[in-house]
């Protein structure tokens, strides 16, 4: 099993803290595998197997524990009281009715003797859920494979001799959900698999559990968004567009449905930031899809190297590097991404081709309008010998995805 070190390191840092660790992310992004990998890591560190309690609520043999009282009784019977922690791993916890009551009962009774890890929530962690649990909640958001992780999986499972450029093209084409490596490369097979993941999210997570009634509108909004990656989303303009297409809706409904899509982790959104006034703007967000393979399956594998796709790649790589990301408005200028974390601040422009002089000059002028000394970078699909323009770093997307974050300084 490939070790996804980014997330294992996060779990290691949180180990033995008085918190509930909840792994979240899009369906089939690898949450359960990471949970199992961390269990093996604990064993390698010398943790006795008797101090590791694991239940996968998807398994028929565990069906009786879908009653939270029986779950409580079972976990209680497995806990060993000595000088060591008991590590509790509950996979697909949402299958347990009133699971919060069971977790609260265990945490109240055993306190410092336990360390709890959970997967299987249907959406992002609500404030209501956080308030209902006795212990603080830490959200470990699991993303599909980075390109560097994809290369490791490719080497382990597909064993193909390809150039890194060809592997990158496959990464764009097939997407980055780990489940694709369970099969040989096949456009038709992957198309069916990825459409199946999409349908599962739409039907199970949104139509059934979120009680969305208008399936057609939800799918129309999804298709519109993935066809316009990298574009500012205006609920009013989308409503007007749908009206011309004979689909009735309102701006409020469009915004509500986007919230549901974000909650399912199909989309992640980025807000606009007014750099001059130091405030976030409430309108015109951008939405990026968590897996490009799903986009391609729905759209028919079209325009796989668009400006929007390139923005999508950069956005998620910055998320993996633990940045807070926003789009910048500075007077009449626009900057694609401002990436901020406590130790670093960077500005990014994204351009499909450097030979588009008009767009390139616009993006350079926008970066030059920022009157600070933080690093400014342009990311492109192009391979170029030009590494710097007026102090602005130029990077090919493959080099960016493969670089260690510290090397961008």
C-alpha positions as CSV (number, residue, x, y, z in Angstrom):
1,X,0.0,0.0,0.0
2,X,1.3,3.4,-1.0
3,X,1.8,5.6,2.0
4,X,0.3,9.1,1.6
5,X,2.8,10.8,3.8
6,X,1.2,14.3,3.7
7,X,-1.9,13.0,5.6
8,X,-0.1,10.4,7.8
9,X,2.2,13.2,9.0
10,X,-0.9,15.3,9.9
11,X,-2.4,12.4,11.8
12,X,0.9,11.8,13.6
13,X,1.1,15.4,14.7
14,X,-2.5,15.1,16.1
15,X,-1.9,11.7,17.8
16,X,-2.6,11.5,21.5
17,X,-4.3,15.0,21.5
18,X,-7.6,15.3,23.3
19,X,-9.5,15.7,20.1
20,X,-11.6,13.7,17.6
21,X,-9.9,13.4,14.3
22,X,-12.3,13.3,11.4
23,X,-11.1,12.5,7.8
24,X,-13.2,14.3,5.2
25,X,-13.2,14.6,1.4
26,X,-14.8,13.5,-1.8
27,X,-16.1,10.0,-2.1
28,X,-13.3,7.5,-3.0
29,X,-10.4,9.9,-2.4
30,X,-8.7,7.4,-0.1
31,X,-9.9,8.2,3.4
32,X,-10.3,4.6,4.5
33,X,-6.9,3.6,3.1
34,X,-5.2,6.4,5.0
35,X,-6.9,5.2,8.2
36,X,-5.6,1.7,7.6
37,X,-2.1,3.0,6.8
38,X,-2.0,5.0,10.0
39,X,-3.0,1.9,12.0
40,X,-0.1,0.1,10.5
41,X,2.2,3.0,11.3
42,X,1.1,2.8,14.9
43,X,2.0,-0.9,15.0
44,X,5.4,-0.2,13.4
45,X,5.9,2.3,16.2
46,X,5.4,-0.4,18.8
47,X,1.7,0.1,19.7
48,X,0.2,-3.3,20.8
49,X,-2.6,-4.5,18.4
50,X,-4.8,-5.0,21.5
51,X,-4.8,-1.2,21.9
52,X,-6.1,-0.6,18.4
53,X,-9.8,-0.9,17.9
54,X,-11.1,-0.8,14.3
55,X,-14.6,-1.1,12.9
56,X,-15.7,-0.6,9.3
57,X,-19.4,0.0,9.4
58,X,-19.8,-0.9,5.7
59,X,-19.1,-4.6,6.6
60,X,-22.0,-6.9,7.2
61,X,-20.3,-8.5,10.1
62,X,-20.5,-5.2,11.9
63,X,-24.1,-4.5,11.2
64,X,-25.2,-5.0,14.8
65,X,-23.0,-2.0,15.8
66,X,-25.2,0.4,13.7
67,X,-27.1,0.7,16.9
68,X,-25.0,3.3,18.9
69,X,-25.7,1.5,22.2
70,X,-24.3,-1.7,20.9
71,X,-21.4,0.2,19.4
72,X,-20.7,1.7,22.8
73,X,-20.8,-1.7,24.5
74,X,-18.4,-3.2,21.9
75,X,-15.9,-0.4,22.1
76,X,-16.1,-0.4,25.9
77,X,-15.4,-4.2,26.0
78,X,-12.3,-3.7,23.9
79,X,-10.7,-0.8,25.8
80,X,-7.7,-1.8,28.0
81,X,-7.0,0.4,31.0
82,X,-3.3,0.7,31.6
83,X,-0.5,3.2,31.0
84,X,-1.1,3.1,27.2
85,X,-3.6,4.8,24.9
86,X,-6.4,2.9,23.1
87,X,-6.7,4.0,19.5
88,X,-10.2,3.8,18.1
89,X,-10.8,3.9,14.4
90,X,-14.3,4.0,13.1
91,X,-14.7,3.8,9.3
92,X,-17.9,5.0,7.7
93,X,-19.4,6.2,11.0
94,X,-22.5,7.8,9.4
95,X,-23.9,4.3,9.0
96,X,-24.4,4.3,12.8
97,X,-27.7,5.9,13.9
98,X,-27.1,8.6,16.5
99,X,-23.4,7.9,16.4
100,X,-22.6,11.1,18.2
101,X,-24.3,9.8,21.4
102,X,-22.0,6.7,21.3
103,X,-18.8,8.7,20.8
104,X,-19.8,11.1,23.5
105,X,-20.5,8.3,26.0
106,X,-17.1,6.7,25.2
107,X,-15.2,9.9,25.5
108,X,-16.9,10.9,28.8
109,X,-16.1,7.5,30.4
110,X,-12.6,6.9,29.2
111,X,-11.2,10.4,28.6
112,X,-7.4,10.3,28.4
113,X,-7.3,6.6,27.8
114,X,-8.5,6.9,24.2
115,X,-7.7,8.5,20.9
116,X,-10.5,8.6,18.3
117,X,-10.3,8.7,14.5
118,X,-13.4,8.8,12.2
119,X,-14.3,8.7,8.5
120,X,-17.5,8.5,6.6
121,X,-19.3,11.8,7.2
122,X,-21.4,12.8,4.2
123,X,-20.3,16.4,4.0
124,X,-18.2,19.0,5.6
125,X,-18.3,19.3,9.4
126,X,-21.0,21.6,10.5
127,X,-20.8,23.9,13.5
128,X,-23.9,22.0,14.9
129,X,-21.9,18.7,14.8
130,X,-18.9,20.3,16.4
131,X,-21.1,21.6,19.2
132,X,-22.8,18.2,19.7
133,X,-19.5,16.4,20.4
134,X,-17.8,16.5,23.8
135,X,-14.3,16.7,22.4
136,X,-12.9,19.3,20.0
137,X,-13.0,18.2,16.4
138,X,-10.1,18.4,14.0
139,X,-10.9,18.1,10.3
140,X,-8.2,16.4,8.1
141,X,-9.4,17.1,4.6
142,X,-8.2,14.4,2.2
143,X,-7.8,15.5,-1.4
144,X,-7.4,13.2,-4.4
145,X,-3.8,12.4,-5.4
146,X,-1.3,15.1,-6.0
147,X,0.8,14.7,-9.1
148,X,3.7,13.5,-7.0
149,X,1.5,10.9,-5.4
150,X,0.1,10.0,-8.8
151,X,3.6,9.2,-10.0
152,X,4.2,6.9,-7.0
153,X,0.9,5.1,-7.7
154,X,1.7,4.9,-11.4
155,X,5.1,3.3,-10.7
156,X,3.5,0.8,-8.2
157,X,0.5,-0.3,-10.2
158,X,0.8,0.4,-13.9
159,X,4.6,0.0,-14.5
160,X,4.5,1.8,-17.8
161,X,7.6,3.4,-19.3
162,X,6.4,6.9,-20.1
163,X,7.9,10.4,-20.1
164,X,6.8,12.6,-17.3
165,X,4.9,14.7,-19.8
166,X,2.9,11.7,-20.9
167,X,2.2,10.8,-17.3
168,X,1.1,14.3,-16.7
169,X,-1.3,14.1,-19.7
170,X,-2.8,10.9,-18.2
171,X,-3.1,12.7,-14.8
172,X,-5.2,15.4,-16.6
173,X,-7.1,12.8,-18.6
174,X,-8.0,10.2,-16.0
175,X,-8.0,12.3,-12.9
176,X,-6.5,11.6,-9.5
177,X,-8.9,9.4,-7.5
178,X,-6.9,6.4,-6.2
179,X,-9.5,3.9,-7.3
180,X,-8.4,4.2,-10.9
181,X,-5.2,2.3,-10.1
182,X,-7.3,-0.8,-9.3
183,X,-7.8,-1.2,-13.0
184,X,-5.8,-1.2,-16.3
185,X,-6.0,2.0,-18.2
186,X,-9.1,2.2,-20.3
187,X,-11.1,5.3,-21.4
188,X,-14.4,3.4,-21.5
189,X,-13.9,1.7,-18.1
190,X,-12.7,4.8,-16.3
191,X,-15.5,6.8,-17.9
192,X,-18.0,4.4,-16.3
193,X,-16.2,4.3,-13.0
194,X,-16.0,8.1,-12.7
195,X,-19.6,8.6,-13.7
196,X,-20.5,6.1,-11.0
197,X,-18.6,8.1,-8.4
198,X,-20.4,11.3,-9.6
199,X,-23.8,9.6,-9.5
200,X,-23.2,8.2,-6.1
201,X,-22.4,11.7,-4.7
202,X,-25.4,13.3,-6.5
203,X,-27.9,10.6,-5.6
204,X,-26.7,9.4,-2.1
205,X,-25.2,12.5,-0.6
206,X,-27.3,15.3,-2.2
207,X,-30.7,14.0,-3.5
208,X,-31.4,11.6,-0.6
209,X,-29.6,13.0,2.4
210,X,-29.8,16.7,1.6
211,X,-33.3,16.2,0.2
212,X,-32.7,18.1,-3.0
213,X,-35.8,17.8,-5.2
214,X,-34.7,19.2,-8.6
215,X,-32.2,16.7,-9.9
216,X,-32.1,18.2,-13.4
217,X,-31.3,21.7,-12.1
218,X,-28.5,20.3,-9.8
219,X,-26.9,18.5,-12.7
220,X,-27.3,21.5,-15.0
221,X,-25.5,23.7,-12.4
222,X,-22.8,21.2,-12.0
223,X,-22.3,20.9,-15.8
224,X,-22.3,24.7,-16.1
225,X,-19.6,25.0,-13.4
226,X,-17.2,22.4,-14.8
227,X,-17.6,23.9,-18.3
228,X,-16.6,27.3,-16.9
229,X,-13.7,26.4,-14.6
230,X,-11.7,29.5,-13.7
231,X,-14.6,31.8,-14.4
232,X,-16.3,34.0,-11.8
233,X,-19.6,32.6,-10.9
234,X,-22.6,35.0,-10.8
235,X,-25.8,33.3,-9.6
236,X,-27.8,36.1,-11.4
237,X,-26.0,35.4,-14.7
238,X,-26.4,31.6,-14.3
239,X,-30.1,32.2,-13.7
240,X,-30.4,34.3,-16.8
241,X,-28.5,31.7,-18.8
242,X,-30.8,28.9,-17.6
243,X,-33.9,31.0,-18.4
244,X,-32.8,31.2,-22.0
245,X,-32.3,27.4,-22.0
246,X,-35.8,26.9,-20.6
247,X,-34.8,26.0,-17.1
248,X,-36.5,27.9,-14.4
249,X,-34.7,28.9,-11.2
250,X,-33.7,31.8,-9.0
251,X,-30.3,33.2,-7.9
252,X,-31.0,32.1,-4.4
253,X,-31.6,28.5,-5.5
254,X,-28.4,28.5,-7.6
255,X,-26.3,29.7,-4.6
256,X,-28.0,27.1,-2.4
257,X,-27.2,24.3,-4.8
258,X,-23.5,25.4,-5.1
259,X,-23.3,25.2,-1.3
260,X,-24.5,21.6,-1.5
261,X,-21.9,20.8,-4.2
262,X,-19.2,22.3,-2.0
263,X,-20.5,20.4,1.0
264,X,-20.1,17.1,-0.9
265,X,-16.5,18.1,-1.7
266,X,-17.1,17.9,-5.5
267,X,-16.3,21.6,-5.5
268,X,-14.1,23.9,-3.4
269,X,-14.7,27.6,-3.6
270,X,-12.4,30.6,-3.6
271,X,-13.5,34.1,-2.6
272,X,-12.4,37.4,-3.9
273,X,-10.2,39.6,-1.7
274,X,-9.9,43.4,-2.1
275,X,-6.2,43.9,-1.5
276,X,-6.6,47.7,-1.2
277,X,-9.3,47.6,1.4
278,X,-8.2,44.3,3.0
279,X,-11.7,42.8,2.9
280,X,-13.3,39.7,1.4
281,X,-16.0,40.4,-1.2
282,X,-19.3,38.5,-1.0
283,X,-19.9,38.1,-4.7
284,X,-18.3,36.4,-7.7
285,X,-16.6,33.3,-6.3
286,X,-14.8,30.7,-8.3
287,X,-15.5,27.0,-7.9
288,X,-12.9,24.3,-8.7
289,X,-13.6,20.6,-9.1
290,X,-11.8,18.2,-6.8
291,X,-11.2,15.6,-9.5
292,X,-10.6,16.4,-13.2
293,X,-11.4,12.9,-14.2
294,X,-15.0,13.4,-13.1
295,X,-15.1,16.6,-15.2
296,X,-13.8,14.8,-18.2
297,X,-16.2,11.9,-17.8
298,X,-19.2,14.3,-17.7
299,X,-18.0,16.7,-20.5
300,X,-16.6,13.9,-22.8
301,X,-12.9,14.4,-22.3
302,X,-12.8,17.9,-24.0
303,X,-10.4,20.7,-23.7
304,X,-8.2,19.0,-21.1
305,X,-5.6,21.8,-21.2
306,X,-7.8,24.8,-20.8
307,X,-7.0,27.9,-18.7
308,X,-9.6,26.7,-16.2
309,X,-8.0,23.3,-15.9
310,X,-4.6,24.9,-15.2
311,X,-6.1,27.1,-12.5
312,X,-7.7,24.0,-11.0
313,X,-4.4,22.3,-10.8
314,X,-2.7,25.2,-9.1
315,X,-5.6,25.8,-6.7
316,X,-5.5,22.3,-5.3
317,X,-1.8,22.1,-5.1
318,X,-1.8,25.2,-3.0
319,X,-4.5,23.7,-0.8
320,X,-2.3,20.6,-0.3
321,X,0.5,22.9,0.8
322,X,-1.7,24.3,3.5
323,X,-2.3,27.7,2.1
324,X,-5.4,29.9,2.6
325,X,-6.3,30.8,-1.0
326,X,-8.3,33.8,-2.4
327,X,-8.5,35.7,-5.6
328,X,-7.2,39.3,-5.6
329,X,-8.9,42.5,-6.8
330,X,-6.6,45.5,-6.8
331,X,-8.2,48.5,-8.4
332,X,-8.7,47.4,-12.0
333,X,-6.3,44.5,-11.7
334,X,-7.0,40.8,-11.0
335,X,-4.6,38.2,-9.6
336,X,-5.6,34.6,-9.8
337,X,-4.4,33.5,-6.4
338,X,-3.1,35.0,-3.2
339,X,-1.7,32.1,-1.1
340,X,-1.2,32.8,2.6
341,X,-0.1,30.8,5.6
342,X,1.7,31.9,8.8
343,X,5.2,31.5,7.3
344,X,4.7,32.6,3.8
345,X,2.7,34.8,1.3
346,X,2.7,34.4,-2.4
347,X,0.9,35.8,-5.5
348,X,0.1,33.5,-8.5
349,X,-1.0,34.2,-12.0
350,X,-2.0,31.4,-14.3
351,X,-1.7,31.6,-18.1
352,X,-2.2,28.8,-20.5
353,X,0.3,30.0,-23.1
354,X,3.1,32.6,-22.7
355,X,2.8,33.5,-26.4
356,X,-0.5,35.3,-25.7
357,X,1.2,38.7,-25.3
358,X,-2.0,40.6,-24.4
359,X,-3.0,38.3,-21.5
360,X,0.6,37.9,-20.3
361,X,1.2,41.6,-20.1
362,X,-2.1,42.1,-18.2
363,X,-1.1,39.5,-15.7
364,X,2.4,40.9,-15.2
365,X,1.0,44.4,-14.7
366,X,-1.4,43.1,-12.1
367,X,1.5,41.6,-10.2
368,X,3.6,44.7,-10.5
369,X,0.8,46.8,-9.1
370,X,1.2,44.9,-5.8
371,X,3.5,47.1,-3.7
372,X,5.0,44.5,-1.4
373,X,8.1,42.3,-1.6
374,X,6.4,38.9,-1.4
375,X,7.1,36.3,-4.1
376,X,5.2,36.6,-7.4
377,X,4.9,33.6,-9.7
378,X,3.4,32.8,-13.1
379,X,2.4,29.2,-13.8
380,X,2.0,28.0,-17.4
381,X,1.6,24.8,-19.5
382,X,4.5,26.0,-21.6
383,X,8.0,24.7,-21.3
384,X,10.3,27.8,-21.5
385,X,13.9,28.8,-20.9
386,X,12.5,32.1,-19.5
387,X,12.6,31.8,-15.7
388,X,12.1,35.4,-14.7
389,X,10.3,38.5,-16.0
390,X,11.0,41.7,-14.1
391,X,11.5,39.7,-10.9
392,X,8.4,37.5,-11.4
393,X,9.2,33.8,-11.5
394,X,8.0,31.8,-14.5
395,X,7.2,28.1,-13.8
396,X,6.0,25.2,-16.0
397,X,3.0,23.5,-14.3
398,X,4.8,20.1,-14.1
399,X,7.8,21.7,-12.4
400,X,5.5,23.5,-10.0
401,X,3.6,20.3,-9.1
402,X,6.8,18.3,-8.6
403,X,8.7,21.0,-6.6
404,X,9.0,21.0,-2.9
405,X,7.3,24.1,-1.5
406,X,10.5,25.4,0.0
407,X,12.2,25.4,-3.4
408,X,9.7,28.1,-4.6
409,X,11.4,30.7,-2.4
